[in-house]
Amino acid sequence: MQQCILSIGTITYAIRARKLLAASRISARIVKTTSGGRSSGGCTYGVEIDAADMLTASGILSRNQIPFEWSRAGQSGRLP
């Protein structure tokens, strides 16, 4: 099972994202990540999900106005 990390930024948004995803039966774990350009300093927060849930999760977060960037082994990007 390959994992994706949705870098969200703040712990508040990460907690909100995890709750929204759990309500849709998507398992998500809050993780601390290094900054991927989202902040000027050290760490950001995100949620780790199964790569198979990426499209569903991105739709849920977008509808709920939670900004994020995603990363997976060897790939990364920003969804509108």
PyMOL Python script that loads the backbone (N, CA, C, O; Angstrom):
from pymol import cmd

cmd.read_pdbstr("""\
ATOM      1  N   MET A   1       0.835  -1.169   0.000  1.00  0.00           N
ATOM      2  CA  MET A   1       0.000   0.000   0.000  1.00  0.00           C
ATOM      3  C   MET A   1       0.888   1.243   0.000  1.00  0.00           C
ATOM      4  O   MET A   1       1.655   1.449   0.940  1.00  0.00           O
ATOM      5  N   GLN A   2       0.797   2.066  -1.028  1.00  0.00           N
ATOM      6  CA  GLN A   2       1.608   3.280  -1.100  1.00  0.00           C
ATOM      7  C   GLN A   2       0.873   4.422  -0.400  1.00  0.00           C
ATOM      8  O   GLN A   2      -0.347   4.548  -0.502  1.00  0.00           O
ATOM      9  N   GLN A   3       1.627   5.237   0.299  1.00  0.00           N
ATOM     10  CA  GLN A   3       1.062   6.336   1.071  1.00  0.00           C
ATOM     11  C   GLN A   3       1.326   7.672   0.389  1.00  0.00           C
ATOM     12  O   GLN A   3       2.337   7.849  -0.290  1.00  0.00           O
ATOM     13  N   CYS A   4       0.399   8.611   0.580  1.00  0.00           N
ATOM     14  CA  CYS A   4       0.554  10.000   0.146  1.00  0.00           C
ATOM     15  C   CYS A   4       0.535  10.873   1.388  1.00  0.00           C
ATOM     16  O   CYS A   4      -0.108  10.541   2.384  1.00  0.00           O
ATOM     17  N   ILE A   5       1.233  11.973   1.321  1.00  0.00           N
ATOM     18  CA  ILE A   5       1.161  12.952   2.402  1.00  0.00           C
ATOM     19  C   ILE A   5       0.575  14.231   1.826  1.00  0.00           C
ATOM     20  O   ILE A   5       1.069  14.772   0.837  1.00  0.00           O
ATOM     21  N   LEU A   6      -0.478  14.699   2.461  1.00  0.00           N
ATOM     22  CA  LEU A   6      -1.087  15.973   2.094  1.00  0.00           C
ATOM     23  C   LEU A   6      -0.557  17.002   3.088  1.00  0.00           C
ATOM     24  O   LEU A   6      -1.000  17.043   4.236  1.00  0.00           O
ATOM     25  N   SER A   7       0.387  17.830   2.652  1.00  0.00           N
ATOM     26  CA  SER A   7       0.960  18.871   3.513  1.00  0.00           C
ATOM     27  C   SER A   7      -0.041  20.003   3.616  1.00  0.00           C
ATOM     28  O   SER A   7      -0.452  20.591   2.616  1.00  0.00           O
ATOM     29  N   ILE A   8      -0.421  20.292   4.846  1.00  0.00           N
ATOM     30  CA  ILE A   8      -1.503  21.249   5.057  1.00  0.00           C
ATOM     31  C   ILE A   8      -1.008  22.542   5.681  1.00  0.00           C
ATOM     32  O   ILE A   8      -1.527  23.609   5.351  1.00  0.00           O
ATOM     33  N   GLY A   9      -0.053  22.490   6.544  1.00  0.00           N
ATOM     34  CA  GLY A   9       0.487  23.705   7.138  1.00  0.00           C
ATOM     35  C   GLY A   9       0.293  23.729   8.636  1.00  0.00           C
ATOM     36  O   GLY A   9       1.214  23.399   9.383  1.00  0.00           O
ATOM     37  N   THR A  10      -0.880  24.110   9.089  1.00  0.00           N
ATOM     38  CA  THR A  10      -1.100  24.262  10.522  1.00  0.00           C
ATOM     39  C   THR A  10      -1.703  23.007  11.133  1.00  0.00           C
ATOM     40  O   THR A  10      -2.363  22.225  10.449  1.00  0.00           O
ATOM     41  N   ILE A  11      -1.474  22.826  12.410  1.00  0.00           N
ATOM     42  CA  ILE A  11      -2.042  21.685  13.121  1.00  0.00           C
ATOM     43  C   ILE A  11      -3.566  21.772  13.135  1.00  0.00           C
ATOM     44  O   ILE A  11      -4.246  20.747  13.081  1.00  0.00           O
ATOM     45  N   THR A  12      -4.105  22.985  13.209  1.00  0.00           N
ATOM     46  CA  THR A  12      -5.560  23.161  13.214  1.00  0.00           C
ATOM     47  C   THR A  12      -6.184  22.623  11.930  1.00  0.00           C
ATOM     48  O   THR A  12      -7.172  21.890  11.981  1.00  0.00           O
ATOM     49  N   TYR A  13      -5.617  22.981  10.784  1.00  0.00           N
ATOM     50  CA  TYR A  13      -6.117  22.464   9.510  1.00  0.00           C
ATOM     51  C   TYR A  13      -5.896  20.954   9.404  1.00  0.00           C
ATOM     52  O   TYR A  13      -6.737  20.248   8.849  1.00  0.00           O
ATOM     53  N   ALA A  14      -4.789  20.458   9.922  1.00  0.00           N
ATOM     54  CA  ALA A  14      -4.511  19.018   9.860  1.00  0.00           C
ATOM     55  C   ALA A  14      -5.546  18.233  10.665  1.00  0.00           C
ATOM     56  O   ALA A  14      -6.020  17.189  10.215  1.00  0.00           O
ATOM     57  N   ILE A  15      -5.893  18.723  11.836  1.00  0.00           N
ATOM     58  CA  ILE A  15      -6.909  18.063  12.660  1.00  0.00           C
ATOM     59  C   ILE A  15      -8.261  18.113  11.966  1.00  0.00           C
ATOM     60  O   ILE A  15      -8.984  17.117  11.934  1.00  0.00           O
ATOM     61  N   ARG A  16      -8.600  19.258  11.416  1.00  0.00           N
ATOM     62  CA  ARG A  16      -9.869  19.393  10.692  1.00  0.00           C
ATOM     63  C   ARG A  16      -9.909  18.445   9.486  1.00  0.00           C
ATOM     64  O   ARG A  16     -10.927  17.800   9.234  1.00  0.00           O
ATOM     65  N   ALA A  17      -8.812  18.365   8.753  1.00  0.00           N
ATOM     66  CA  ALA A  17      -8.731  17.479   7.594  1.00  0.00           C
ATOM     67  C   ALA A  17      -8.909  16.028   8.016  1.00  0.00           C
ATOM     68  O   ALA A  17      -9.655  15.283   7.380  1.00  0.00           O
ATOM     69  N   ARG A  18      -8.235  15.624   9.075  1.00  0.00           N
ATOM     70  CA  ARG A  18      -8.353  14.244   9.552  1.00  0.00           C
ATOM     71  C   ARG A  18      -9.791  13.907   9.912  1.00  0.00           C
ATOM     72  O   ARG A  18     -10.272  12.819   9.594  1.00  0.00           O
ATOM     73  N   LYS A  19     -10.484  14.830  10.572  1.00  0.00           N
ATOM     74  CA  LYS A  19     -11.886  14.598  10.944  1.00  0.00           C
ATOM     75  C   LYS A  19     -12.784  14.492   9.722  1.00  0.00           C
ATOM     76  O   LYS A  19     -13.656  13.624   9.664  1.00  0.00           O
ATOM     77  N   LEU A  20     -12.578  15.372   8.742  1.00  0.00           N
ATOM     78  CA  LEU A  20     -13.381  15.325   7.519  1.00  0.00           C
ATOM     79  C   LEU A  20     -13.149  14.023   6.757  1.00  0.00           C
ATOM     80  O   LEU A  20     -14.095  13.413   6.259  1.00  0.00           O
ATOM     81  N   LEU A  21     -11.900  13.603   6.669  1.00  0.00           N
ATOM     82  CA  LEU A  21     -11.583  12.370   5.962  1.00  0.00           C
ATOM     83  C   LEU A  21     -12.140  11.155   6.701  1.00  0.00           C
ATOM     84  O   LEU A  21     -12.646  10.227   6.070  1.00  0.00           O
ATOM     85  N   ALA A  22     -12.051  11.152   8.020  1.00  0.00           N
ATOM     86  CA  ALA A  22     -12.587  10.043   8.811  1.00  0.00           C
ATOM     87  C   ALA A  22     -14.103   9.921   8.622  1.00  0.00           C
ATOM     88  O   ALA A  22     -14.643   8.815   8.592  1.00  0.00           O
ATOM     89  N   ALA A  23     -14.779  11.062   8.496  1.00  0.00           N
ATOM     90  CA  ALA A  23     -16.231  11.041   8.271  1.00  0.00           C
ATOM     91  C   ALA A  23     -16.582  10.377   6.943  1.00  0.00           C
ATOM     92  O   ALA A  23     -17.695   9.882   6.765  1.00  0.00           O
ATOM     93  N   SER A  24     -15.628  10.369   6.012  1.00  0.00           N
ATOM     94  CA  SER A  24     -15.817   9.712   4.714  1.00  0.00           C
ATOM     95  C   SER A  24     -15.116   8.354   4.666  1.00  0.00           C
ATOM     96  O   SER A  24     -14.905   7.791   3.591  1.00  0.00           O
ATOM     97  N   ARG A  25     -14.765   7.844   5.825  1.00  0.00           N
ATOM     98  CA  ARG A  25     -14.126   6.532   5.967  1.00  0.00           C
ATOM     99  C   ARG A  25     -12.772   6.423   5.258  1.00  0.00           C
ATOM    100  O   ARG A  25     -12.415   5.382   4.707  1.00  0.00           O
ATOM    101  N   ILE A  26     -12.040   7.531   5.293  1.00  0.00           N
ATOM    102  CA  ILE A  26     -10.667   7.531   4.779  1.00  0.00           C
ATOM    103  C   ILE A  26      -9.744   7.624   5.987  1.00  0.00           C
ATOM    104  O   ILE A  26      -9.794   8.586   6.753  1.00  0.00           O
ATOM    105  N   SER A  27      -8.914   6.622   6.141  1.00  0.00           N
ATOM    106  CA  SER A  27      -7.983   6.597   7.257  1.00  0.00           C
ATOM    107  C   SER A  27      -6.891   7.635   7.023  1.00  0.00           C
ATOM    108  O   SER A  27      -6.249   7.643   5.973  1.00  0.00           O
ATOM    109  N   ALA A  28      -6.684   8.503   7.999  1.00  0.00           N
ATOM    110  CA  ALA A  28      -5.677   9.557   7.886  1.00  0.00           C
ATOM    111  C   ALA A  28      -4.934   9.688   9.210  1.00  0.00           C
ATOM    112  O   ALA A  28      -5.523   9.592  10.287  1.00  0.00           O
ATOM    113  N   ARG A  29      -3.637   9.906   9.105  1.00  0.00           N
ATOM    114  CA  ARG A  29      -2.785  10.056  10.279  1.00  0.00           C
ATOM    115  C   ARG A  29      -2.068  11.386  10.171  1.00  0.00           C
ATOM    116  O   ARG A  29      -1.489  11.699   9.130  1.00  0.00           O
ATOM    117  N   ILE A  30      -2.101  12.173  11.238  1.00  0.00           N
ATOM    118  CA  ILE A  30      -1.406  13.468  11.242  1.00  0.00           C
ATOM    119  C   ILE A  30       0.090  13.219  11.354  1.00  0.00           C
ATOM    120  O   ILE A  30       0.546  12.440  12.190  1.00  0.00           O
ATOM    121  N   VAL A  31       0.847  13.897  10.494  1.00  0.00           N
ATOM    122  CA  VAL A  31       2.301  13.769  10.492  1.00  0.00           C
ATOM    123  C   VAL A  31       2.928  15.160  10.469  1.00  0.00           C
ATOM    124  O   VAL A  31       2.326  16.123   9.994  1.00  0.00           O
ATOM    125  N   LYS A  32       4.131  15.241  10.984  1.00  0.00           N
ATOM    126  CA  LYS A  32       4.902  16.475  10.936  1.00  0.00           C
ATOM    127  C   LYS A  32       5.879  16.342   9.779  1.00  0.00           C
ATOM    128  O   LYS A  32       6.606  15.352   9.693  1.00  0.00           O
ATOM    129  N   THR A  33       5.905  17.323   8.894  1.00  0.00           N
ATOM    130  CA  THR A  33       6.753  17.238   7.707  1.00  0.00           C
ATOM    131  C   THR A  33       7.687  18.443   7.654  1.00  0.00           C
ATOM    132  O   THR A  33       7.477  19.438   8.348  1.00  0.00           O
ATOM    133  N   THR A  34       8.714  18.339   6.826  1.00  0.00           N
ATOM    134  CA  THR A  34       9.572  19.500   6.605  1.00  0.00           C
ATOM    135  C   THR A  34       8.861  20.431   5.640  1.00  0.00           C
ATOM    136  O   THR A  34       8.021  20.001   4.849  1.00  0.00           O
ATOM    137  N   SER A  35       9.195  21.674   5.708  1.00  0.00           N
ATOM    138  CA  SER A  35       8.549  22.680   4.872  1.00  0.00           C
ATOM    139  C   SER A  35       8.765  22.392   3.407  1.00  0.00           C
ATOM    140  O   SER A  35       9.893  22.161   2.970  1.00  0.00           O
ATOM    141  N   GLY A  36       7.678  22.404   2.641  1.00  0.00           N
ATOM    142  CA  GLY A  36       7.770  22.223   1.204  1.00  0.00           C
ATOM    143  C   GLY A  36       7.476  23.510   0.483  1.00  0.00           C
ATOM    144  O   GLY A  36       6.885  23.498  -0.596  1.00  0.00           O
ATOM    145  N   GLY A  37       7.881  24.630   1.066  1.00  0.00           N
ATOM    146  CA  GLY A  37       7.610  25.915   0.451  1.00  0.00           C
ATOM    147  C   GLY A  37       6.388  26.596   1.038  1.00  0.00           C
ATOM    148  O   GLY A  37       6.108  27.747   0.705  1.00  0.00           O
ATOM    149  N   ARG A  38       5.666  25.920   1.891  1.00  0.00           N
ATOM    150  CA  ARG A  38       4.450  26.468   2.457  1.00  0.00           C
ATOM    151  C   ARG A  38       4.742  27.464   3.585  1.00  0.00           C
ATOM    152  O   ARG A  38       3.963  28.391   3.806  1.00  0.00           O
ATOM    153  N   SER A  39       5.834  27.284   4.282  1.00  0.00           N
ATOM    154  CA  SER A  39       6.195  28.221   5.342  1.00  0.00           C
ATOM    155  C   SER A  39       7.679  28.552   5.220  1.00  0.00           C
ATOM    156  O   SER A  39       8.440  27.825   4.582  1.00  0.00           O
ATOM    157  N   SER A  40       8.069  29.644   5.834  1.00  0.00           N
ATOM    158  CA  SER A  40       9.467  30.049   5.706  1.00  0.00           C
ATOM    159  C   SER A  40      10.391  29.276   6.639  1.00  0.00           C
ATOM    160  O   SER A  40      11.606  29.264   6.445  1.00  0.00           O
ATOM    161  N   GLY A  41       9.820  28.637   7.642  1.00  0.00           N
ATOM    162  CA  GLY A  41      10.651  27.950   8.614  1.00  0.00           C
ATOM    163  C   GLY A  41      10.576  26.452   8.501  1.00  0.00           C
ATOM    164  O   GLY A  41      10.210  25.906   7.460  1.00  0.00           O
ATOM    165  N   GLY A  42      10.925  25.792   9.584  1.00  0.00           N
ATOM    166  CA  GLY A  42      11.094  24.363   9.664  1.00  0.00           C
ATOM    167  C   GLY A  42       9.988  23.439   9.240  1.00  0.00           C
ATOM    168  O   GLY A  42      10.044  22.889   8.140  1.00  0.00           O
ATOM    169  N   CYS A  43       8.980  23.244  10.067  1.00  0.00           N
ATOM    170  CA  CYS A  43       8.052  22.141   9.867  1.00  0.00           C
ATOM    171  C   CYS A  43       6.632  22.604   9.561  1.00  0.00           C
ATOM    172  O   CYS A  43       6.211  23.702   9.926  1.00  0.00           O
ATOM    173  N   THR A  44       5.933  21.738   8.888  1.00  0.00           N
ATOM    174  CA  THR A  44       4.505  21.911   8.662  1.00  0.00           C
ATOM    175  C   THR A  44       3.829  20.621   9.089  1.00  0.00           C
ATOM    176  O   THR A  44       4.495  19.633   9.397  1.00  0.00           O
ATOM    177  N   TYR A  45       2.522  20.633   9.105  1.00  0.00           N
ATOM    178  CA  TYR A  45       1.768  19.439   9.440  1.00  0.00           C
ATOM    179  C   TYR A  45       1.003  18.979   8.219  1.00  0.00           C
ATOM    180  O   TYR A  45       0.722  19.754   7.305  1.00  0.00           O
ATOM    181  N   GLY A  46       0.676  17.716   8.224  1.00  0.00           N
ATOM    182  CA  GLY A  46      -0.089  17.158   7.130  1.00  0.00           C
ATOM    183  C   GLY A  46      -0.790  15.897   7.570  1.00  0.00           C
ATOM    184  O   GLY A  46      -0.728  15.508   8.737  1.00  0.00           O
ATOM    185  N   VAL A  47      -1.457  15.261   6.626  1.00  0.00           N
ATOM    186  CA  VAL A  47      -2.095  13.983   6.894  1.00  0.00           C
ATOM    187  C   VAL A  47      -1.568  12.959   5.894  1.00  0.00           C
ATOM    188  O   VAL A  47      -1.371  13.255   4.716  1.00  0.00           O
ATOM    189  N   GLU A  48      -1.350  11.772   6.387  1.00  0.00           N
ATOM    190  CA  GLU A  48      -0.884  10.679   5.550  1.00  0.00           C
ATOM    191  C   GLU A  48      -2.074   9.777   5.252  1.00  0.00           C
ATOM    192  O   GLU A  48      -2.778   9.344   6.164  1.00  0.00           O
ATOM    193  N   ILE A  49      -2.294   9.494   3.966  1.00  0.00           N
ATOM    194  CA  ILE A  49      -3.409   8.661   3.538  1.00  0.00           C
ATOM    195  C   ILE A  49      -2.913   7.622   2.538  1.00  0.00           C
ATOM    196  O   ILE A  49      -1.795   7.715   2.034  1.00  0.00           O
ATOM    197  N   ASP A  50      -3.749   6.645   2.262  1.00  0.00           N
ATOM    198  CA  ASP A  50      -3.443   5.669   1.224  1.00  0.00           C
ATOM    199  C   ASP A  50      -3.528   6.373  -0.124  1.00  0.00           C
ATOM    200  O   ASP A  50      -4.435   7.174  -0.348  1.00  0.00           O
ATOM    201  N   ALA A  51      -2.597   6.082  -1.018  1.00  0.00           N
ATOM    202  CA  ALA A  51      -2.565   6.730  -2.334  1.00  0.00           C
ATOM    203  C   ALA A  51      -3.853   6.485  -3.123  1.00  0.00           C
ATOM    204  O   ALA A  51      -4.246   7.322  -3.935  1.00  0.00           O
ATOM    205  N   ALA A  52      -4.504   5.362  -2.894  1.00  0.00           N
ATOM    206  CA  ALA A  52      -5.750   5.053  -3.599  1.00  0.00           C
ATOM    207  C   ALA A  52      -6.875   6.023  -3.231  1.00  0.00           C
ATOM    208  O   ALA A  52      -7.834   6.167  -3.989  1.00  0.00           O
ATOM    209  N   ASP A  53      -6.772   6.690  -2.080  1.00  0.00           N
ATOM    210  CA  ASP A  53      -7.795   7.635  -1.624  1.00  0.00           C
ATOM    211  C   ASP A  53      -7.495   9.076  -2.010  1.00  0.00           C
ATOM    212  O   ASP A  53      -8.232   9.985  -1.628  1.00  0.00           O
ATOM    213  N   MET A  54      -6.420   9.296  -2.765  1.00  0.00           N
ATOM    214  CA  MET A  54      -5.951  10.649  -3.059  1.00  0.00           C
ATOM    215  C   MET A  54      -7.009  11.522  -3.728  1.00  0.00           C
ATOM    216  O   MET A  54      -7.244  12.643  -3.278  1.00  0.00           O
ATOM    217  N   LEU A  55      -7.644  11.045  -4.775  1.00  0.00           N
ATOM    218  CA  LEU A  55      -8.620  11.881  -5.487  1.00  0.00           C
ATOM    219  C   LEU A  55      -9.819  12.225  -4.622  1.00  0.00           C
ATOM    220  O   LEU A  55     -10.274  13.369  -4.614  1.00  0.00           O
ATOM    221  N   THR A  56     -10.333  11.244  -3.895  1.00  0.00           N
ATOM    222  CA  THR A  56     -11.469  11.488  -3.009  1.00  0.00           C
ATOM    223  C   THR A  56     -11.090  12.476  -1.918  1.00  0.00           C
ATOM    224  O   THR A  56     -11.833  13.416  -1.634  1.00  0.00           O
ATOM    225  N   ALA A  57      -9.929  12.260  -1.307  1.00  0.00           N
ATOM    226  CA  ALA A  57      -9.476  13.137  -0.224  1.00  0.00           C
ATOM    227  C   ALA A  57      -9.251  14.562  -0.721  1.00  0.00           C
ATOM    228  O   ALA A  57      -9.617  15.519  -0.039  1.00  0.00           O
ATOM    229  N   SER A  58      -8.655  14.710  -1.894  1.00  0.00           N
ATOM    230  CA  SER A  58      -8.401  16.056  -2.411  1.00  0.00           C
ATOM    231  C   SER A  58      -9.712  16.786  -2.678  1.00  0.00           C
ATOM    232  O   SER A  58      -9.795  17.995  -2.462  1.00  0.00           O
ATOM    233  N   GLY A  59     -10.727  16.082  -3.139  1.00  0.00           N
ATOM    234  CA  GLY A  59     -12.036  16.699  -3.347  1.00  0.00           C
ATOM    235  C   GLY A  59     -12.662  17.157  -2.040  1.00  0.00           C
ATOM    236  O   GLY A  59     -13.225  18.249  -1.963  1.00  0.00           O
ATOM    237  N   ILE A  60     -12.562  16.323  -1.018  1.00  0.00           N
ATOM    238  CA  ILE A  60     -13.116  16.663   0.298  1.00  0.00           C
ATOM    239  C   ILE A  60     -12.427  17.906   0.861  1.00  0.00           C
ATOM    240  O   ILE A  60     -13.093  18.824   1.339  1.00  0.00           O
ATOM    241  N   LEU A  61     -11.099  17.935   0.804  1.00  0.00           N
ATOM    242  CA  LEU A  61     -10.365  19.076   1.355  1.00  0.00           C
ATOM    243  C   LEU A  61     -10.627  20.344   0.546  1.00  0.00           C
ATOM    244  O   LEU A  61     -10.755  21.427   1.118  1.00  0.00           O
ATOM    245  N   SER A  62     -10.706  20.222  -0.760  1.00  0.00           N
ATOM    246  CA  SER A  62     -10.979  21.396  -1.602  1.00  0.00           C
ATOM    247  C   SER A  62     -12.364  21.970  -1.319  1.00  0.00           C
ATOM    248  O   SER A  62     -12.527  23.185  -1.199  1.00  0.00           O
ATOM    249  N   ARG A  63     -13.359  21.094  -1.215  1.00  0.00           N
ATOM    250  CA  ARG A  63     -14.731  21.553  -0.919  1.00  0.00           C
ATOM    251  C   ARG A  63     -14.822  22.252   0.426  1.00  0.00           C
ATOM    252  O   ARG A  63     -15.658  23.134   0.623  1.00  0.00           O
ATOM    253  N   ASN A  64     -13.959  21.854   1.347  1.00  0.00           N
ATOM    254  CA  ASN A  64     -13.975  22.439   2.690  1.00  0.00           C
ATOM    255  C   ASN A  64     -12.915  23.517   2.867  1.00  0.00           C
ATOM    256  O   ASN A  64     -12.613  23.910   3.994  1.00  0.00           O
ATOM    257  N   GLN A  65     -12.355  23.994   1.774  1.00  0.00           N
ATOM    258  CA  GLN A  65     -11.407  25.108   1.732  1.00  0.00           C
ATOM    259  C   GLN A  65     -10.191  24.908   2.634  1.00  0.00           C
ATOM    260  O   GLN A  65      -9.765  25.816   3.348  1.00  0.00           O
ATOM    261  N   ILE A  66      -9.648  23.692   2.581  1.00  0.00           N
ATOM    262  CA  ILE A  66      -8.414  23.401   3.303  1.00  0.00           C
ATOM    263  C   ILE A  66      -7.296  23.327   2.265  1.00  0.00           C
ATOM    264  O   ILE A  66      -7.261  22.390   1.468  1.00  0.00           O
ATOM    265  N   PRO A  67      -6.379  24.304   2.263  1.00  0.00           N
ATOM    266  CA  PRO A  67      -5.291  24.311   1.274  1.00  0.00           C
ATOM    267  C   PRO A  67      -4.281  23.209   1.584  1.00  0.00           C
ATOM    268  O   PRO A  67      -3.980  22.933   2.745  1.00  0.00           O
ATOM    269  N   PHE A  68      -3.765  22.587   0.532  1.00  0.00           N
ATOM    270  CA  PHE A  68      -2.801  21.511   0.732  1.00  0.00           C
ATOM    271  C   PHE A  68      -1.929  21.318  -0.497  1.00  0.00           C
ATOM    272  O   PHE A  68      -2.264  21.755  -1.598  1.00  0.00           O
ATOM    273  N   GLU A  69      -0.810  20.656  -0.281  1.00  0.00           N
ATOM    274  CA  GLU A  69       0.070  20.163  -1.339  1.00  0.00           C
ATOM    275  C   GLU A  69       0.249  18.687  -1.064  1.00  0.00           C
ATOM    276  O   GLU A  69       0.211  18.264   0.092  1.00  0.00           O
ATOM    277  N   TRP A  70       0.442  17.902  -2.097  1.00  0.00           N
ATOM    278  CA  TRP A  70       0.585  16.463  -1.898  1.00  0.00           C
ATOM    279  C   TRP A  70       1.975  15.996  -2.288  1.00  0.00           C
ATOM    280  O   TRP A  70       2.661  16.624  -3.094  1.00  0.00           O
ATOM    281  N   SER A  71       2.370  14.889  -1.703  1.00  0.00           N
ATOM    282  CA  SER A  71       3.632  14.272  -2.090  1.00  0.00           C
ATOM    283  C   SER A  71       3.510  12.763  -1.952  1.00  0.00           C
ATOM    284  O   SER A  71       2.801  12.237  -1.094  1.00  0.00           O
ATOM    285  N   ARG A  72       4.226  12.101  -2.829  1.00  0.00           N
ATOM    286  CA  ARG A  72       4.300  10.642  -2.838  1.00  0.00           C
ATOM    287  C   ARG A  72       5.701  10.321  -3.321  1.00  0.00           C
ATOM    288  O   ARG A  72       6.328  11.164  -3.962  1.00  0.00           O
ATOM    289  N   ALA A  73       6.194   9.179  -3.048  1.00  0.00           N
ATOM    290  CA  ALA A  73       7.565   8.814  -3.423  1.00  0.00           C
ATOM    291  C   ALA A  73       7.893   9.256  -4.844  1.00  0.00           C
ATOM    292  O   ALA A  73       7.373   8.694  -5.808  1.00  0.00           O
ATOM    293  N   GLY A  74       8.747  10.252  -4.972  1.00  0.00           N
ATOM    294  CA  GLY A  74       9.204  10.712  -6.274  1.00  0.00           C
ATOM    295  C   GLY A  74       8.295  11.705  -6.967  1.00  0.00           C
ATOM    296  O   GLY A  74       8.622  12.157  -8.065  1.00  0.00           O
ATOM    297  N   GLN A  75       7.165  12.064  -6.373  1.00  0.00           N
ATOM    298  CA  GLN A  75       6.239  13.001  -6.999  1.00  0.00           C
ATOM    299  C   GLN A  75       5.747  13.994  -5.965  1.00  0.00           C
ATOM    300  O   GLN A  75       5.748  13.708  -4.767  1.00  0.00           O
ATOM    301  N   SER A  76       5.326  15.160  -6.429  1.00  0.00           N
ATOM    302  CA  SER A  76       4.682  16.138  -5.557  1.00  0.00           C
ATOM    303  C   SER A  76       3.947  17.133  -6.426  1.00  0.00           C
ATOM    304  O   SER A  76       4.159  17.200  -7.637  1.00  0.00           O
ATOM    305  N   GLY A  77       3.085  17.901  -5.797  1.00  0.00           N
ATOM    306  CA  GLY A  77       2.352  18.898  -6.551  1.00  0.00           C
ATOM    307  C   GLY A  77       1.354  19.654  -5.697  1.00  0.00           C
ATOM    308  O   GLY A  77       1.178  19.383  -4.509  1.00  0.00           O
ATOM    309  N   ARG A  78       0.717  20.595  -6.335  1.00  0.00           N
ATOM    310  CA  ARG A  78      -0.296  21.412  -5.665  1.00  0.00           C
ATOM    311  C   ARG A  78      -1.560  21.298  -6.489  1.00  0.00           C
ATOM    312  O   ARG A  78      -1.536  21.445  -7.711  1.00  0.00           O
ATOM    313  N   LEU A  79      -2.654  21.038  -5.816  1.00  0.00           N
ATOM    314  CA  LEU A  79      -3.945  20.998  -6.497  1.00  0.00           C
ATOM    315  C   LEU A  79      -4.663  22.306  -6.230  1.00  0.00           C
ATOM    316  O   LEU A  79      -4.524  22.874  -5.147  1.00  0.00           O
ATOM    317  N   PRO A  80      -5.426  22.795  -7.193  1.00  0.00           N
ATOM    318  CA  PRO A  80      -6.115  24.087  -7.004  1.00  0.00           C
ATOM    319  C   PRO A  80      -7.114  24.060  -5.890  1.00  0.00           C
ATOM    320  O   PRO A  80      -7.764  25.070  -5.619  1.00  0.00           O
TER     321      PRO A  80
END
""", "prot")
cmd.dss("prot")
cmd.show_as("cartoon", "prot")
cmd.util.cbc("prot")
cmd.orient("prot")
